[in-house]
């Protein structure tokens, strides 16, 4: 099957008959002036794993845009997407199964770029400049970061792991396992993927008090408070990862640097379900390449499917 991942053929077809059935749960609240209503919908979705393909260019740009948030304008995402697509045998995309899934947009992606090998590419230069600009007040940490990124003898792989917000995280472990095998195959073919370290730009947030609620002159929202919208006050200012696998990556990181984006986000713009605002920021993580296997193992354990889902899959095959 042209374009489909060779490792998907070798791994997923053998172990999972090419596809694993995932449950994607959308849990949304809608409040009216008269009553609170909670709507829960379970949708069964089949996913397929693919190599990076030229027709995914715009879908990749959307996913890469999420990594950089409001600061995406500082990075040439077209150039970055082209770099990812130039590695057709390295990395994965996840699409919804259909009669012609190649025409579907990617809902998730995982890839890695050699920062030293592509040091002259516009997007890689811009990422390095962006990090230097955002970390100017953290000179000690910035010096360490540049030490990793500028050492030609110890290549750093930029790990690009992103998915749409409602994608089930269970698609992540297969992508990491496949990436491990692909990197090994690439090394055996003498390709430049024998990394010393990996770098991740992780997305985090804090729950903060709403500025709207404190402003007596601000227009009142029609959304009523309910049990779903209440958050433990102890969670205020705690740090949360948007993607749970990043917490495992942090555990094995030798360098961790937090920074705020240049273009700040209105903390009340994400109050759809909560009485508190969301204060997003980014964290640079550097971890040794030899830790990727154990990270993958722990991600697989963290994001494994519940037993009842596995049993359902077996019954449906």
FENVENKA-V539498 format. One record per residue. RES is the residue in three letters. PHI is phi in whole degrees, 0 to 359 (NA if undefined). OMEGA is omega in degrees with one decimal (NA if undefined). BURIAL is 1 if it has 24 or more other ideal C-beta (glycine too) atoms within 12 Angstrom, else 0. Layout:
[[RES	PHI	OMEGA	BURIAL] [RES	PHI	OMEGA	BURIAL]]
This chain:
[[UNK	NA	-174.5	0] [UNK	299	174.6	0] [UNK	89	-178.5	1] [UNK	284	-172.7	1] [UNK	295	177.5	1] [UNK	295	178.8	0] [UNK	285	174.1	1] [UNK	294	177.0	1] [UNK	292	-175.7	0] [UNK	279	-175.0	0] [UNK	262	-171.9	1] [UNK	290	-178.6	1] [UNK	293	179.7	0] [UNK	289	-172.0	0] [UNK	273	-172.1	0] [UNK	235	-175.7	1] [UNK	53	175.6	0] [UNK	81	-175.9	1] [UNK	224	170.7	1] [UNK	244	178.3	1] [UNK	280	180.0	1] [UNK	246	172.2	1] [UNK	257	178.7	1] [UNK	249	-175.4	1] [UNK	258	174.5	0] [UNK	251	-176.9	0] [UNK	244	-175.5	0] [UNK	231	177.7	0] [UNK	249	170.6	1] [UNK	229	-177.2	0] [UNK	247	174.5	0] [UNK	252	-179.5	0] [UNK	290	-175.9	0] [UNK	263	-176.8	0] [UNK	202	176.5	0] [UNK	265	178.9	0] [UNK	232	177.4	0] [UNK	242	-176.9	0] [UNK	244	177.3	0] [UNK	240	-179.3	0] [UNK	226	177.3	0] [UNK	254	-179.1	0] [UNK	239	175.7	0] [UNK	275	-178.1	0] [UNK	226	173.6	1] [UNK	263	179.9	1] [UNK	243	174.0	1] [UNK	234	-179.3	1] [UNK	254	-176.8	1] [UNK	228	167.7	1] [UNK	290	170.7	1] [UNK	301	-176.8	1] [UNK	231	-176.1	1] [UNK	309	-177.5	0] [UNK	290	179.6	0] [UNK	270	-173.4	1] [UNK	309	-176.3	1] [UNK	289	176.0	0] [UNK	296	177.3	1] [UNK	294	179.2	1] [UNK	299	179.0	1] [UNK	297	-179.6	1] [UNK	292	178.6	1] [UNK	294	177.7	1] [UNK	299	179.6	1] [UNK	296	-178.6	1] [UNK	298	-175.1	1] [UNK	263	176.2	1] [UNK	57	-179.0	1] [UNK	296	-179.1	0] [UNK	269	-176.7	1] [UNK	299	-179.0	1] [UNK	292	177.8	0] [UNK	280	-176.8	1] [UNK	241	175.2	1] [UNK	284	-175.5	1] [UNK	292	176.6	1] [UNK	295	178.4	0] [UNK	296	-179.5	1] [UNK	294	177.5	1] [UNK	296	178.1	1] [UNK	298	178.4	1] [UNK	298	179.2	1] [UNK	297	-178.2	1] [UNK	288	178.5	1] [UNK	284	179.3	1] [UNK	245	-172.3	1] [UNK	294	-179.5	1] [UNK	252	-179.9	1] [UNK	227	179.8	1] [UNK	102	-175.1	1] [UNK	225	165.6	1] [UNK	232	179.9	1] [UNK	240	-179.9	1] [UNK	229	175.3	1] [UNK	288	178.4	1] [UNK	293	178.1	1] [UNK	206	178.6	0] [UNK	297	176.0	0] [UNK	224	-174.9	0] [UNK	297	178.8	1] [UNK	296	179.0	1] [UNK	273	179.1	0] [UNK	281	175.8	1] [UNK	281	175.9	1] [UNK	290	178.1	1] [UNK	264	179.4	1] [UNK	206	178.8	1] [UNK	210	171.0	1] [UNK	214	178.8	1] [UNK	206	177.6	1] [UNK	217	179.3	1] [UNK	238	178.2	1] [UNK	281	-176.0	1] [UNK	297	-179.9	1] [UNK	283	-179.6	1] [UNK	298	-177.0	1] [UNK	254	-175.0	1] [UNK	300	-179.0	1] [UNK	269	178.8	0] [UNK	285	-174.9	1] [UNK	303	-175.1	0] [UNK	295	179.3	1] [UNK	292	176.0	1] [UNK	299	-179.6	0] [UNK	292	177.9	1] [UNK	296	178.6	1] [UNK	296	178.7	1] [UNK	295	179.9	0] [UNK	301	-180.0	1] [UNK	295	178.0	1] [UNK	295	179.1	1] [UNK	293	-177.4	0] [UNK	283	-174.1	1] [UNK	249	-177.0	1] [UNK	300	-178.8	0] [UNK	275	178.9	0] [UNK	241	-170.2	0] [UNK	300	-178.3	0] [UNK	294	179.4	0] [UNK	294	179.7	1] [UNK	296	178.0	1] [UNK	298	177.9	0] [UNK	295	-179.9	0] [UNK	299	179.6	1] [UNK	295	175.9	1] [UNK	299	177.3	0] [UNK	289	-173.2	1] [UNK	288	-176.8	1] [UNK	258	-179.7	0] [UNK	274	-177.0	0] [UNK	295	-176.8	0] [UNK	278	-178.6	0] [UNK	228	-175.4	0] [UNK	301	177.6	1] [UNK	248	177.2	1] [UNK	263	176.2	1] [UNK	278	-177.1	1] [UNK	273	-177.6	1] [UNK	251	-176.4	1] [UNK	237	-175.6	1] [UNK	211	177.8	1] [UNK	206	175.6	1] [UNK	293	-167.2	1] [UNK	299	-177.1	0] [UNK	263	177.1	0] [UNK	291	176.6	1] [UNK	295	-177.3	1] [UNK	294	179.6	1] [UNK	294	176.1	1] [UNK	283	-174.3	1] [UNK	289	-178.0	1] [UNK	306	177.7	1] [UNK	301	179.9	1] [UNK	295	178.4	1] [UNK	293	179.2	1] [UNK	295	178.8	1] [UNK	293	179.6	1] [UNK	298	177.1	1] [UNK	303	-179.8	1] [UNK	293	180.0	1] [UNK	298	179.1	1] [UNK	298	178.8	1] [UNK	297	177.5	0] [UNK	298	-179.7	0] [UNK	296	178.6	1] [UNK	296	178.7	0] [UNK	297	177.6	0] [UNK	271	177.7	0] [UNK	65	176.5	0] [UNK	270	-170.8	0] [UNK	282	179.9	0] [UNK	232	176.5	1] [UNK	270	-172.8	1] [UNK	276	171.8	1] [UNK	265	-179.0	1] [UNK	216	171.1	1] [UNK	237	176.6	1] [UNK	239	178.6	1] [UNK	233	171.1	1] [UNK	261	-172.6	1] [UNK	268	-180.0	1] [UNK	260	178.9	1] [UNK	227	176.6	1] [UNK	204	172.4	1] [UNK	238	170.3	1] [UNK	278	-179.6	1] [UNK	232	178.4	1] [UNK	295	-179.2	0] [UNK	290	176.1	1] [UNK	282	-179.3	0] [UNK	296	-177.6	1] [UNK	295	-179.6	0] [UNK	277	-177.6	0] [UNK	269	-178.0	0] [UNK	294	-178.3	0] [UNK	272	-178.6	0] [UNK	286	178.4	0] [UNK	296	-179.1	0] [UNK	279	177.7	0] [UNK	281	179.8	0] [UNK	272	-178.3	0] [UNK	284	179.3	0] [UNK	273	177.3	0] [UNK	283	174.6	0] [UNK	216	-176.7	0] [UNK	300	-177.8	0] [UNK	294	-174.0	0] [UNK	274	-176.5	0] [UNK	277	-179.7	0] [UNK	238	178.8	1] [UNK	302	179.6	0] [UNK	305	179.6	0] [UNK	293	179.3	0] [UNK	279	178.7	0] [UNK	302	177.5	0] [UNK	71	171.1	0] [UNK	287	-178.8	0] [UNK	263	178.7	1] [UNK	232	174.6	1] [UNK	271	172.7	1] [UNK	292	-179.9	1] [UNK	241	-172.1	1] [UNK	300	-179.7	1] [UNK	295	-179.8	1] [UNK	293	178.2	1] [UNK	294	176.0	1] [UNK	290	178.4	1] [UNK	299	179.5	1] [UNK	300	-177.1	1] [UNK	301	-177.2	0] [UNK	255	-176.8	1] [UNK	278	177.4	1] [UNK	263	177.6	1] [UNK	214	179.9	1] [UNK	221	-178.5	1] [UNK	225	177.1	1] [UNK	266	174.1	1] [UNK	205	176.1	1] [UNK	267	180.0	1] [UNK	287	-178.2	1] [UNK	295	179.7	0] [UNK	259	-174.0	0] [UNK	292	178.8	0] [UNK	257	173.5	1] [UNK	295	-174.3	0] [UNK	296	179.3	1] [UNK	269	-177.6	1] [UNK	284	-178.2	0] [UNK	243	-176.6	1] [UNK	264	-174.3	1] [UNK	308	-175.4	0] [UNK	244	-170.7	0] [UNK	232	176.1	1] [UNK	269	-179.1	1] [UNK	243	177.1	1] [UNK	271	178.7	1] [UNK	244	179.8	1] [UNK	249	-176.6	1] [UNK	278	173.0	1] [UNK	206	-177.2	1] [UNK	236	178.9	1] [UNK	223	174.6	1] [UNK	275	178.0	1] [UNK	237	174.4	1] [UNK	241	177.8	1] [UNK	225	-178.9	1] [UNK	297	-177.1	1] [UNK	298	-178.4	1] [UNK	287	176.5	0] [UNK	266	-176.4	1] [UNK	296	179.9	1] [UNK	296	-178.5	0] [UNK	291	174.9	0] [UNK	298	178.6	1] [UNK	298	178.9	1] [UNK	298	-178.2	0] [UNK	288	174.8	1] [UNK	295	179.1	1] [UNK	297	178.8	1] [UNK	288	-178.7	0] [UNK	294	-172.0	1] [UNK	253	179.5	1] [UNK	291	179.8	0] [UNK	286	172.9	1] [UNK	302	-176.9	0] [UNK	302	-178.3	0] [UNK	294	177.0	0] [UNK	291	179.8	0] [UNK	297	179.8	0] [UNK	297	178.0	0] [UNK	298	179.2	0] [UNK	299	-178.3	0] [UNK	297	-179.1	0] [UNK	290	-176.7	0] [UNK	270	-176.6	0] [UNK	274	NA	0]]
